[in-house]
Amino acid sequence: MSMENQRSAAKSECDRPWLIRTYAGHSSASASNALYRQNLAKGQTGLSVAFDLPTQTGYDSDHVLARGEVGKVGVPVSHLGDMMTLFDGIPLDQMNTSMTINAPAAWLLSLYTAVAEKQGTPRDSLQGTTQNDIIKEYLSRGTYIFPPAPSLKLITDVAAFTYREVPKWNPMNVCSYHLQEAGATAEQELAYALATAIAVLDAVKASGQVPEADFARVVGRISFFVNAGIRFVTEICKMRAFCELWDEITRDRYGIADEKYRRFRYGVQVNSLGLTEQQPENNVYRILIEMLAVVLSKNARARAVQLPAWNEALGLPRPWDQQWSLRLQQIMAYETDLLEYDDLFDGNPAIERKVGLLKEGARAELAKIDEMGGAIAAVDRGYMKQELVRSNARRLADIETGLTKVIGVNAYTETEPSPLTSGEKSILTVDDMAEQEQIEKLKEWRSGRDQAAVAKSLADLEAAAREDRNIMESSIACAHAGVTTGEWSETLRQVFGEYRAPTGITSMIVTGDEEDIKKLRSRVDEVSEKLGERMKMLVGKPGLDGHSNGAEQIAVKAGDAGIEVLYDGIRWTPDELVRNAIDEGAHVIGLSILSGSHVPLVREVVNGLRAHGAGHIPVVVGGIIPDADMLVLRQMGVSAVYTPKDYQLVRVISEIVDLVDRKSTEHPAPRNAGGKSEGAGTAIY
């Protein structure tokens, strides 16, 4: 055979590349549609839709909790019109669409199905995934709405509906991605994700909606969405362990005989937690190394990959930044010879040994969860959340002490100014008018509907929920009638109620530099004596941002220092936080916001304090905050601003203690004589 023929034969035997995606959406449905078309034209082979926080938590854009959040971390979708605009000109029968949506996953899938029907596309031709993993929302991301039992019912309804009506659709993406972002070790990521999948499959089985003969098809459509961190070898081994453990569970627990239904099918976004604000150009190397962990091993290769942009620690990436990540995938898939070879790691003793250790640790953790009664019981008891907070505290303590080196952060910090981050447009910003425009369109949509059809469809939805029937067909009818996201969610809130997950914050004492902690405790005691009472700090999460890792770690470190911490988790209005702080006699308020909504939400808190005569209480803010916004926050009265570069938490807490000392001397605060307001903070130390 000639050399050319040999080359042609080799090329024809290559594995198909994974689905190449970027996670995208912002401002409005029309702006996001334009971005999707641009990315598809550049060679992206699938869509991954980011929804804004109001959509993720089941609120319309004009709800009080949506203030400042509309279009910030994703696209607002309030009704069928928004969804039609989002996919305008994109034929859904030719697209593989991943939707990062959880609590309202049934609703967004209903809207997607309704758009397909408007396009004349049959349901059974649709391909894609709804994340639909509520359990990890309780543990990490925080966009849950309903309690665990009805949440499992909704996941079950989607699974039972899709295997019949939309057979190429993955009804659930068991998401360990955010578990690692919340601090999970490799063993915890394995165990908690697998425990979640078990809980869902057990619920589907128990529901009676799927005949025994069809159950294997449901198992075969469960997919996973994982995280790949910087510990390259560990991540390769973790993915191989996932594949082997899932094969065992589906075979031994559920009796699935057909190997194709036992395959561990997963998509991945590599770690955003490890992206640094300092020397952000280094993130390009981190992203490449992390991607290698999920594509090198053929037998554990990702089915879909989406990469963050190098500058996501600074703010919203521009189209060019997303293109850079897209090109990285394309070079790996089309220029290298990776896809021409069998698995590179089979038979490697070091890999096999590490895989064995990870499986052993994961099985032990799974056994613990099983003894508690499964994943839902472990969520309700706060066990998994507490363990994640503990693991994350250890991870951060190791960075703080230098045991874990992060280049540009605590090692090799000398640097030249980066030309990539200079200039006013180094990140994308969402126009402040986007929220108002979305609200105006929403009002116009509501006024143009057939109100009788809306009322009837919502009544049918409520009846299906109360009677424990599958809610998917009634939800699709709601979509066609013009029901909004908030109306759909509120109807189910009335049936199922709402839920506030355990925070995972306990009186744990974590690792760190003991001498520094002793000095800090002594300083807290000194300031508390001056105050005449134990120093109190309210840690608050205003708005809809559910990324609570930073708030939790500040709460842990402050409590470790001897401060009385008031922290009640996520999703509070600015007014509620103001009343809490006043009623509980807080000496300082720490606000954590990572959604980009820091300016409007902090302004409401600061103005609320002044309106209640409590402007003397200092406010500090933490989040992903551009330099220009830091100046705005300081001008409105914020005492200090912290970003991810402020990783030395002992120093952060020390500065907050000094701040309280100064402010108490300048403005002695009157003691509050009134009682606690409803929902007042809970002291955790």
C-alpha positions as CSV (number, residue, x, y, z in Angstrom):
1,M,0.0,0.0,0.0
2,S,1.3,3.4,-0.9
3,M,2.2,5.9,1.8
4,E,-0.8,8.1,0.7
5,N,-3.2,5.2,0.9
6,Q,-1.8,4.2,4.3
7,R,-2.4,7.8,5.5
8,S,-6.0,7.8,4.1
9,A,-6.7,4.5,5.8
10,A,-5.4,5.7,9.1
11,K,-7.5,8.9,8.9
12,S,-10.7,6.9,8.1
13,E,-10.2,4.8,11.3
14,C,-10.0,7.9,13.6
15,D,-12.5,8.1,16.4
16,R,-15.1,10.9,16.0
17,P,-14.2,14.0,18.0
18,W,-16.2,14.9,21.1
19,L,-18.9,17.5,20.9
20,I,-17.2,20.9,20.9
21,R,-19.1,23.5,22.9
22,T,-18.7,26.8,24.7
23,Y,-20.9,27.7,27.6
24,A,-22.6,30.9,26.6
25,G,-25.5,33.3,27.1
26,H,-26.0,36.8,28.4
27,S,-28.0,40.0,28.2
28,S,-31.0,38.9,26.1
29,A,-32.3,36.1,23.9
30,S,-31.4,38.1,20.8
31,A,-27.9,38.9,21.9
32,S,-27.3,35.2,22.9
33,N,-28.7,34.0,19.6
34,A,-26.2,36.2,17.7
35,L,-23.4,34.7,19.9
36,Y,-24.6,31.1,19.2
37,R,-24.6,31.7,15.5
38,Q,-21.1,33.2,15.6
39,N,-19.8,30.2,17.5
40,L,-21.5,27.7,15.3
41,A,-20.0,29.4,12.2
42,K,-16.6,29.1,13.9
43,G,-16.9,25.3,14.1
44,Q,-18.6,24.7,17.4
45,T,-20.6,21.5,17.1
46,G,-23.1,21.8,19.9
47,L,-24.8,24.5,22.0
48,S,-24.4,24.9,25.8
49,V,-26.9,27.4,27.1
50,A,-26.2,29.5,30.2
51,F,-29.4,30.9,31.8
52,D,-29.5,33.9,34.1
53,L,-30.2,33.5,37.8
54,P,-33.9,34.5,37.7
55,T,-34.5,31.8,35.1
56,Q,-32.5,29.3,37.0
57,T,-34.4,29.9,40.2
58,G,-37.9,30.2,38.6
59,Y,-38.5,33.9,38.7
60,D,-39.6,36.3,36.1
61,S,-37.3,39.2,35.2
62,D,-39.4,41.7,37.1
63,H,-39.5,39.9,40.4
64,V,-38.0,41.7,43.4
65,L,-35.3,39.0,43.8
66,A,-34.3,39.4,40.1
67,R,-33.1,43.0,40.6
68,G,-29.6,43.4,39.2
69,E,-29.5,39.8,38.1
70,V,-31.2,39.8,34.7
71,G,-28.9,38.7,31.9
72,K,-25.8,38.8,34.0
73,V,-24.6,35.2,34.2
74,G,-26.7,33.9,31.3
75,V,-29.7,34.5,29.1
76,P,-33.1,35.5,30.6
77,V,-35.9,33.2,29.3
78,S,-39.3,34.2,30.7
79,H,-41.6,32.7,28.1
80,L,-41.9,30.9,24.8
81,G,-41.2,34.1,22.9
82,D,-37.8,34.4,24.5
83,M,-37.0,30.8,23.7
84,M,-38.1,31.2,20.1
85,T,-35.8,34.2,19.8
86,L,-32.9,32.3,21.5
87,F,-33.0,29.6,18.8
88,D,-34.1,31.7,15.8
89,G,-32.5,30.4,12.7
90,I,-31.1,27.4,14.5
91,P,-32.8,24.2,13.3
92,L,-33.3,22.1,16.4
93,D,-33.5,18.8,14.5
94,Q,-29.8,19.4,13.6
95,M,-28.6,20.6,16.9
96,N,-27.3,19.0,20.1
97,T,-28.3,21.4,22.9
98,S,-27.1,21.2,26.5
99,M,-29.1,23.4,28.9
100,T,-27.6,24.1,32.3
101,I,-30.9,24.3,34.2
102,N,-31.9,22.4,37.3
103,A,-35.0,23.2,39.4
104,P,-37.0,24.4,36.4
105,A,-35.5,21.9,34.0
106,A,-38.9,20.4,33.2
107,W,-40.1,23.9,32.2
108,L,-37.1,24.8,30.0
109,L,-37.4,21.4,28.3
110,S,-41.1,22.1,27.7
111,L,-40.3,25.5,26.2
112,Y,-37.6,23.9,24.0
113,T,-40.1,21.2,22.9
114,A,-42.7,23.9,22.1
115,V,-40.2,25.8,20.0
116,A,-39.4,22.6,18.1
117,E,-43.1,22.0,17.5
118,K,-43.4,25.6,16.2
119,Q,-40.5,24.8,13.8
120,G,-42.3,21.7,12.7
121,T,-39.6,19.5,14.2
122,P,-40.8,16.1,15.7
123,R,-40.0,15.6,19.4
124,D,-38.2,12.3,18.7
125,S,-35.6,14.1,16.6
126,L,-34.4,16.4,19.4
127,Q,-31.0,15.7,20.9
128,G,-29.4,17.2,24.0
129,T,-29.3,17.4,27.7
130,T,-31.0,19.1,30.6
131,Q,-28.7,19.2,33.6
132,N,-31.6,18.6,36.0
133,D,-29.5,17.7,39.0
134,I,-31.1,19.2,42.1
135,I,-29.1,17.3,44.7
136,K,-25.8,19.1,43.8
137,E,-27.8,22.3,43.9
138,Y,-28.4,21.7,47.6
139,L,-24.7,21.0,48.0
140,S,-23.0,23.6,45.9
141,R,-24.6,25.8,43.3
142,G,-27.7,26.8,45.2
143,T,-30.3,27.2,42.4
144,Y,-32.8,24.8,44.0
145,I,-36.5,25.8,44.5
146,F,-38.4,22.9,45.9
147,P,-37.8,20.4,48.7
148,P,-35.9,17.1,47.8
149,A,-38.9,14.8,47.4
150,P,-40.9,16.9,44.9
151,S,-37.6,17.8,43.2
152,L,-37.0,14.1,42.6
153,K,-40.5,13.8,41.3
154,L,-39.8,16.4,38.7
155,I,-36.6,14.7,37.6
156,T,-38.5,11.4,37.4
157,D,-41.2,13.0,35.3
158,V,-38.6,14.3,32.8
159,A,-36.9,10.9,32.6
160,A,-40.2,9.1,32.1
161,F,-41.3,11.6,29.5
162,T,-38.1,11.7,27.5
163,Y,-37.4,8.0,27.1
164,R,-40.8,7.7,25.4
165,E,-41.2,11.0,23.6
166,V,-37.6,12.3,23.2
167,P,-35.5,9.2,23.1
168,K,-32.3,10.9,22.1
169,W,-32.5,13.3,25.0
170,N,-30.5,13.0,28.2
171,P,-33.0,13.8,30.9
172,M,-30.4,14.4,33.6
173,N,-26.7,15.3,33.7
174,V,-25.5,14.2,37.1
175,C,-23.3,17.1,37.8
176,S,-20.1,16.6,39.8
177,Y,-18.7,19.8,38.3
178,H,-19.9,22.0,41.1
179,L,-19.0,19.5,43.7
180,Q,-15.3,20.0,42.9
181,E,-15.9,23.7,42.7
182,A,-17.2,23.5,46.3
183,G,-14.1,21.7,47.4
184,A,-14.8,18.0,46.8
185,T,-11.9,15.6,46.8
186,A,-11.8,13.1,43.9
187,E,-13.3,10.4,46.2
188,Q,-16.1,12.7,47.2
189,E,-16.8,13.8,43.7
190,L,-17.1,10.1,42.7
191,A,-19.2,9.1,45.6
192,Y,-21.6,12.1,45.7
193,A,-22.3,12.0,42.0
194,L,-22.9,8.3,41.9
195,A,-25.1,8.5,45.0
196,T,-27.1,11.2,43.2
197,A,-27.5,8.9,40.2
198,I,-28.6,6.0,42.4
199,A,-31.2,8.2,44.2
200,V,-32.7,9.3,40.8
201,L,-32.8,5.8,39.3
202,D,-34.3,4.4,42.5
203,A,-37.0,7.2,42.3
204,V,-37.7,6.4,38.7
205,K,-38.1,2.7,39.5
206,A,-40.4,3.4,42.5
207,S,-42.6,5.8,40.5
208,G,-44.0,3.1,38.3
209,Q,-43.9,5.4,35.3
210,V,-41.4,3.1,33.5
211,P,-42.1,-0.6,32.8
212,E,-39.4,-2.9,34.0
213,A,-38.7,-4.0,30.4
214,D,-37.9,-0.3,29.5
215,F,-35.8,0.6,32.5
216,A,-32.5,-0.1,30.8
217,R,-33.3,2.6,28.3
218,V,-33.7,5.1,31.1
219,V,-30.4,4.0,32.6
220,G,-28.7,4.4,29.3
221,R,-29.8,8.0,28.9
222,I,-28.4,9.2,32.3
223,S,-25.3,11.2,31.6
224,F,-22.8,13.0,33.8
225,F,-21.2,16.4,33.8
226,V,-17.8,16.4,35.5
227,N,-15.0,18.7,36.4
228,A,-11.3,18.3,35.5
229,G,-8.9,20.0,37.8
230,I,-5.2,20.6,37.6
231,R,-4.0,17.4,39.2
232,F,-3.6,15.8,35.9
233,V,-2.9,12.2,36.7
234,T,-5.5,12.1,39.5
235,E,-8.1,13.4,37.0
236,I,-7.4,10.8,34.4
237,C,-7.7,8.1,37.1
238,K,-10.9,9.7,38.4
239,M,-12.5,9.4,35.0
240,R,-11.5,5.8,34.6
241,A,-12.8,5.1,38.1
242,F,-16.1,6.7,37.2
243,C,-16.4,4.5,34.2
244,E,-15.7,1.3,36.1
245,L,-17.9,2.1,39.1
246,W,-20.8,3.1,37.0
247,D,-20.5,-0.2,35.0
248,E,-20.6,-2.1,38.3
249,I,-23.6,-0.2,39.8
250,T,-25.7,-0.5,36.7
251,R,-24.9,-4.2,36.3
252,D,-25.1,-5.3,39.9
253,R,-27.7,-2.9,41.4
254,Y,-30.0,-2.6,38.4
255,G,-29.3,-5.8,36.5
256,I,-28.5,-4.0,33.2
257,A,-27.2,-6.7,30.9
258,D,-26.5,-4.7,27.7
259,E,-23.1,-3.0,27.9
260,K,-24.2,0.0,25.8
261,Y,-26.7,1.0,28.5
262,R,-23.9,0.7,31.2
263,R,-21.5,3.1,29.5
264,F,-20.5,6.1,31.5
265,R,-21.4,9.0,29.2
266,Y,-20.1,12.3,30.3
267,G,-19.5,15.9,29.3
268,V,-17.0,18.1,30.9
269,Q,-16.1,21.7,31.7
270,V,-12.6,22.0,33.0
271,N,-12.0,23.7,36.4
272,S,-13.0,27.3,36.7
273,L,-12.2,27.3,40.4
274,G,-8.5,27.2,39.7
275,L,-8.5,30.1,37.3
276,T,-6.5,33.0,38.8
277,E,-7.1,36.7,38.8
278,Q,-3.3,37.1,39.1
279,Q,-1.3,36.5,35.9
280,P,-4.5,35.4,34.2
281,E,-2.6,34.5,31.0
282,N,-1.4,31.4,32.9
283,N,-5.0,30.1,32.8
284,V,-4.5,29.2,29.2
285,Y,-2.0,26.5,30.2
286,R,-4.2,25.3,33.1
287,I,-7.2,24.9,30.7
288,L,-5.1,22.9,28.2
289,I,-3.7,20.6,30.9
290,E,-7.1,20.0,32.5
291,M,-8.6,19.2,29.1
292,L,-6.0,16.6,28.4
293,A,-7.2,14.7,31.5
294,V,-10.6,14.0,29.8
295,V,-9.5,13.4,26.2
296,L,-6.3,11.4,26.4
297,S,-7.8,8.2,27.8
298,K,-9.9,6.6,25.0
299,N,-11.9,4.3,27.3
300,A,-12.8,7.2,29.6
301,R,-13.0,10.0,27.0
302,A,-15.6,12.8,27.3
303,R,-18.5,12.9,24.9
304,A,-18.7,16.6,25.0
305,V,-16.2,19.3,26.2
306,Q,-16.7,23.0,27.0
307,L,-13.8,25.1,28.1
308,P,-13.9,28.3,30.2
309,A,-12.1,31.3,28.9
310,W,-8.8,32.4,30.2
311,N,-10.2,35.6,31.8
312,E,-13.3,34.2,33.6
313,A,-11.7,35.1,36.9
314,L,-11.8,38.7,35.8
315,G,-15.4,38.9,34.5
316,L,-17.6,37.9,31.5
317,P,-15.4,36.7,28.6
318,R,-15.7,38.4,25.2
319,P,-16.5,36.5,22.0
320,W,-12.7,36.5,21.1
321,D,-11.9,34.9,24.5
322,Q,-14.5,32.1,23.8
323,Q,-13.0,31.7,20.3
324,W,-9.6,31.1,21.9
325,S,-11.0,28.2,24.0
326,L,-12.9,26.9,21.0
327,R,-9.7,26.8,18.9
328,L,-7.9,24.9,21.6
329,Q,-10.4,22.1,21.3
330,Q,-10.3,22.1,17.5
331,I,-6.5,21.9,17.4
332,M,-6.6,18.9,19.8
333,A,-9.3,17.2,17.8
334,Y,-8.2,17.9,14.2
335,E,-4.4,18.6,14.2
336,T,-3.1,16.1,16.7
337,D,-3.1,12.3,16.1
338,L,-4.9,11.6,19.5
339,L,-8.0,10.1,17.9
340,E,-6.0,7.5,15.9
341,Y,-4.9,5.4,18.8
342,D,-6.2,2.9,21.4
343,D,-6.3,3.8,25.0
344,L,-2.8,5.1,26.1
345,F,-3.2,4.0,29.7
346,D,-4.5,0.5,29.6
347,G,-2.1,-1.8,31.6
348,N,-0.2,1.1,33.2
349,P,0.5,-0.1,36.8
350,A,0.6,3.5,38.2
351,I,-2.7,4.3,36.7
352,E,-4.3,1.1,37.8
353,R,-3.1,1.5,41.3
354,K,-4.4,5.1,41.6
355,V,-7.8,4.0,40.0
356,G,-8.0,1.3,42.6
357,L,-7.4,3.7,45.5
358,L,-10.0,6.1,44.2
359,K,-12.6,3.4,43.8
360,E,-11.9,2.1,47.3
361,G,-12.3,5.6,48.8
362,A,-15.5,6.2,46.8
363,R,-17.0,2.9,47.8
364,A,-16.4,3.7,51.5
365,E,-18.1,7.1,51.1
366,L,-21.0,5.5,49.2
367,A,-21.4,3.0,52.0
368,K,-21.7,5.8,54.5
369,I,-24.3,7.6,52.4
370,D,-26.2,4.3,52.0
371,E,-26.3,3.8,55.8
372,M,-27.9,7.2,56.2
373,G,-30.6,6.2,53.8
374,G,-29.2,7.5,50.5
375,A,-28.3,10.9,49.0
376,I,-31.5,12.7,49.9
377,A,-31.2,11.7,53.6
378,A,-27.5,12.8,53.5
379,V,-28.6,16.2,52.1
380,D,-31.3,16.7,54.8
381,R,-28.9,15.8,57.6
382,G,-26.3,18.3,56.2
383,Y,-23.7,15.6,56.0
384,M,-22.5,16.0,52.4
385,K,-22.6,19.8,52.6
386,Q,-20.6,19.8,55.8
387,E,-18.0,17.5,54.3
388,L,-17.6,19.7,51.2
389,V,-17.2,22.9,53.4
390,R,-14.6,21.0,55.4
391,S,-12.7,19.8,52.3
392,N,-12.8,23.3,50.8
393,A,-11.5,24.8,54.0
394,R,-8.5,22.5,54.0
395,R,-7.9,23.2,50.3
396,L,-7.8,27.0,51.0
397,A,-5.8,26.6,54.1
398,D,-3.1,24.7,52.1
399,I,-3.0,27.6,49.6
400,E,-2.8,30.1,52.4
401,T,0.1,28.4,54.1
402,G,1.9,27.7,50.8
403,L,1.6,23.9,51.1
404,T,-0.2,24.0,47.8
405,K,1.6,26.2,45.3
406,V,-0.5,28.3,42.8
407,I,1.8,30.0,40.3
408,G,1.3,33.8,40.3
409,V,-0.8,33.6,43.5
410,N,1.5,32.3,46.3
411,A,4.5,31.4,44.2
412,Y,6.4,33.2,41.5
413,T,4.3,36.3,41.9
414,E,6.8,38.6,40.2
415,T,5.2,39.6,36.9
416,E,5.2,42.0,33.9
417,P,2.0,43.9,33.2
418,S,-0.2,41.8,30.9
419,P,-1.2,43.4,27.5
420,L,-4.2,41.0,27.4
421,T,-5.9,42.7,30.3
422,S,-5.1,46.3,29.5
423,G,-7.8,48.7,28.2
424,E,-11.4,49.3,29.0
425,K,-12.8,46.4,27.0
426,S,-10.7,43.5,28.4
427,I,-13.9,41.8,29.6
428,L,-17.5,41.9,28.4
429,T,-20.0,43.9,30.4
430,V,-23.8,43.6,30.2
431,D,-25.5,46.9,29.4
432,D,-27.5,48.1,32.4
433,M,-30.4,48.8,30.1
434,A,-30.7,45.0,29.3
435,E,-32.7,44.4,32.4
436,Q,-35.2,47.2,31.8
437,E,-35.6,46.2,28.2
438,Q,-36.3,42.5,29.2
439,I,-38.9,43.7,31.8
440,E,-40.6,45.9,29.2
441,K,-40.8,42.9,26.7
442,L,-42.1,40.7,29.5
443,K,-44.9,43.1,30.3
444,E,-45.8,43.3,26.6
445,W,-45.8,39.5,26.4
446,R,-48.2,39.2,29.3
447,S,-50.6,41.8,27.9
448,G,-50.8,40.1,24.5
449,R,-51.7,36.6,25.8
450,D,-55.0,34.8,25.9
451,Q,-55.5,35.1,29.7
452,A,-58.2,32.4,29.7
453,A,-55.8,29.9,28.0
454,V,-53.0,30.8,30.5
455,A,-55.3,30.3,33.5
456,K,-56.6,26.9,32.2
457,S,-53.1,25.6,31.4
458,L,-51.8,26.6,34.9
459,A,-54.9,25.0,36.5
460,D,-54.1,21.8,34.6
461,L,-50.4,22.0,35.7
462,E,-51.5,22.4,39.3
463,A,-53.9,19.4,39.1
464,A,-51.2,17.2,37.6
465,A,-48.8,18.1,40.4
466,R,-51.3,17.6,43.2
467,E,-52.5,14.3,41.7
468,D,-48.9,13.1,41.3
469,R,-49.2,12.8,37.6
470,N,-46.4,13.5,35.1
471,I,-46.3,17.3,34.6
472,M,-44.5,17.4,31.3
473,E,-47.5,17.5,28.9
474,S,-49.3,20.1,31.0
475,S,-46.0,22.1,31.1
476,I,-45.7,22.0,27.3
477,A,-49.3,23.2,27.1
478,C,-48.4,26.0,29.5
479,A,-45.5,26.9,27.2
480,H,-47.8,27.1,24.1
481,A,-50.4,29.2,26.1
482,G,-47.7,31.8,26.9
483,V,-47.2,31.0,30.6
484,T,-44.1,32.7,32.1
485,T,-41.2,31.0,34.0
486,G,-42.3,32.7,37.2
487,E,-45.9,31.6,36.8
488,W,-44.9,28.0,36.1
489,S,-42.6,28.0,39.2
490,E,-45.1,29.8,41.5
491,T,-47.8,27.3,40.6
492,L,-45.5,24.4,41.7
493,R,-44.3,26.4,44.7
494,Q,-47.9,26.5,45.9
495,V,-48.1,22.7,45.6
496,F,-44.6,21.6,46.7
497,G,-43.4,24.5,48.9
498,E,-39.9,25.9,49.0
499,Y,-36.7,24.7,50.6
500,R,-33.7,26.2,52.4
501,A,-30.8,23.7,52.3
502,P,-28.4,23.2,55.2
503,T,-25.4,25.6,55.0
504,G,-22.8,23.0,56.1
505,I,-21.3,25.5,58.5
506,T,-20.7,24.1,62.0
507,S,-18.3,24.8,64.8
508,M,-15.4,23.1,62.9
509,I,-11.9,24.2,63.6
510,V,-9.9,23.9,60.4
511,T,-6.2,23.7,59.5
512,G,-4.1,26.8,59.0
513,D,-1.2,28.6,60.6
514,E,-1.9,28.1,64.3
515,E,0.2,31.1,65.4
516,D,-1.6,33.5,63.1
517,I,-5.0,32.2,64.3
518,K,-4.0,32.6,67.9
519,K,-3.0,36.2,67.3
520,L,-6.3,36.8,65.4
521,R,-8.3,35.3,68.2
522,S,-6.6,37.5,70.7
523,R,-7.3,40.5,68.6
524,V,-11.0,39.5,68.3
525,D,-11.2,39.1,72.1
526,E,-9.6,42.6,72.6
527,V,-12.1,44.3,70.2
528,S,-15.0,42.4,71.7
529,E,-14.1,43.6,75.1
530,K,-14.1,47.2,73.8
531,L,-17.6,46.6,72.3
532,G,-18.9,45.2,75.5
533,E,-20.1,42.0,73.8
534,R,-18.8,39.4,71.4
535,M,-18.1,40.8,68.0
536,K,-20.8,39.8,65.5
537,M,-20.5,39.6,61.7
538,L,-23.5,39.0,59.4
539,V,-22.4,37.2,56.2
540,G,-25.0,37.7,53.5
541,K,-25.8,36.5,50.0
542,P,-28.2,39.1,48.5
543,G,-30.0,38.3,45.3
544,L,-30.0,35.0,43.5
545,D,-26.3,34.1,43.4
546,G,-26.0,30.6,44.8
547,H,-22.2,30.4,44.6
548,S,-21.8,30.2,48.4
549,N,-18.3,28.8,48.7
550,G,-16.6,32.1,49.5
551,A,-19.3,33.1,52.0
552,E,-19.0,29.8,53.7
553,Q,-15.2,30.0,54.0
554,I,-15.3,33.5,55.4
555,A,-17.9,32.3,57.9
556,V,-15.7,29.4,58.9
557,K,-12.6,31.5,59.3
558,A,-14.4,34.2,61.2
559,G,-15.9,31.7,63.5
560,D,-12.5,30.0,64.0
561,A,-11.2,33.5,65.0
562,G,-13.9,33.8,67.7
563,I,-16.3,36.1,65.9
564,E,-20.0,35.3,66.3
565,V,-21.1,34.7,62.8
566,L,-24.7,35.1,61.5
567,Y,-25.1,33.2,58.2
568,D,-28.3,31.8,57.0
569,G,-27.3,30.7,53.5
570,I,-28.3,32.1,50.1
571,R,-31.1,34.1,48.5
572,W,-32.0,37.1,50.6
573,T,-33.3,40.4,49.5
574,P,-31.2,43.4,50.5
575,D,-34.0,44.6,52.8
576,E,-34.1,41.3,54.7
577,L,-30.3,41.5,55.2
578,V,-30.6,45.0,56.5
579,R,-33.3,44.0,59.0
580,N,-31.3,41.0,60.1
581,A,-28.2,43.0,60.7
582,I,-30.1,45.6,62.8
583,D,-32.2,43.2,64.8
584,E,-29.2,41.0,65.6
585,G,-26.9,43.8,66.4
586,A,-24.3,43.0,63.8
587,H,-21.1,45.0,64.0
588,V,-20.1,44.4,60.4
589,I,-21.9,43.1,57.3
590,G,-20.0,41.0,54.7
591,L,-21.7,40.6,51.3
592,S,-20.6,37.9,48.9
593,I,-21.7,38.3,45.2
594,L,-20.2,36.4,42.3
595,S,-23.0,37.0,39.7
596,G,-21.8,40.4,38.5
597,S,-24.7,42.1,40.3
598,H,-22.6,43.6,43.1
599,V,-23.2,47.3,42.3
600,P,-27.1,47.4,42.4
601,L,-27.4,44.9,45.2
602,V,-24.8,46.5,47.4
603,R,-26.3,49.9,46.8
604,E,-29.6,48.7,48.1
605,V,-28.0,47.3,51.2
606,V,-26.0,50.5,51.9
607,N,-29.1,52.7,51.2
608,G,-31.3,50.5,53.4
609,L,-28.9,50.8,56.3
610,R,-28.9,54.5,56.1
611,A,-32.7,54.7,55.8
612,H,-33.0,52.7,59.0
613,G,-30.5,54.9,60.8
614,A,-27.8,52.1,60.8
615,G,-25.4,53.7,58.4
616,H,-22.7,53.2,61.1
617,I,-22.6,49.5,60.4
618,P,-19.6,48.9,58.0
619,V,-20.2,46.9,54.9
620,V,-17.5,44.8,53.2
621,V,-17.9,43.1,49.8
622,G,-16.4,40.0,48.2
623,G,-16.7,38.7,44.6
624,I,-15.4,38.9,41.1
625,I,-15.3,42.7,40.9
626,P,-13.5,44.7,38.2
627,D,-11.3,47.6,39.4
628,A,-13.7,50.2,38.0
629,D,-16.5,48.7,40.1
630,M,-14.3,48.7,43.2
631,L,-14.1,52.5,43.0
632,V,-17.9,52.7,42.6
633,L,-18.5,50.5,45.6
634,R,-16.1,52.6,47.7
635,Q,-17.8,55.8,46.7
636,M,-21.2,54.5,47.8
637,G,-19.8,53.8,51.2
638,V,-18.4,50.2,51.2
639,S,-15.5,50.0,53.6
640,A,-13.5,47.2,51.9
641,V,-13.6,45.1,48.7
642,Y,-12.1,41.6,48.3
643,T,-11.7,39.5,45.2
644,P,-10.3,36.0,44.5
645,K,-6.8,37.3,44.7
646,D,-7.3,37.9,48.5
647,Y,-6.8,34.2,49.3
648,Q,-5.2,34.8,52.7
649,L,-8.3,34.6,54.8
650,V,-6.6,35.3,58.1
651,R,-5.4,38.7,56.7
652,V,-9.0,39.4,55.4
653,I,-10.6,38.7,58.8
654,S,-7.9,40.7,60.6
655,E,-8.6,43.7,58.4
656,I,-12.4,43.3,59.1
657,V,-11.7,43.2,62.9
658,D,-9.6,46.4,62.6
659,L,-12.4,48.0,60.6
660,V,-14.9,47.2,63.4
661,D,-12.6,48.6,66.0
662,R,-12.2,51.9,64.1
663,K,-15.9,52.2,63.3
664,S,-17.0,51.5,66.8
665,T,-14.7,54.2,68.1
666,E,-15.9,56.7,65.5
667,H,-19.6,55.8,65.7
668,P,-20.6,54.0,68.9
669,A,-23.7,52.0,67.8
670,P,-26.9,52.2,69.8
671,R,-28.0,48.8,71.1
672,N,-31.2,47.4,69.6
673,A,-34.0,46.9,72.0
674,G,-36.4,45.3,69.7
675,G,-37.0,41.6,69.0
676,K,-35.7,39.6,66.2
677,S,-37.3,39.9,62.8
678,E,-38.7,36.9,61.0
679,G,-35.9,35.0,59.3
680,A,-33.3,36.6,61.6
681,G,-29.8,35.2,61.3
682,T,-28.7,32.1,63.2
683,A,-25.6,32.3,65.3
684,I,-23.4,29.4,64.3
685,Y,-20.5,29.8,66.8
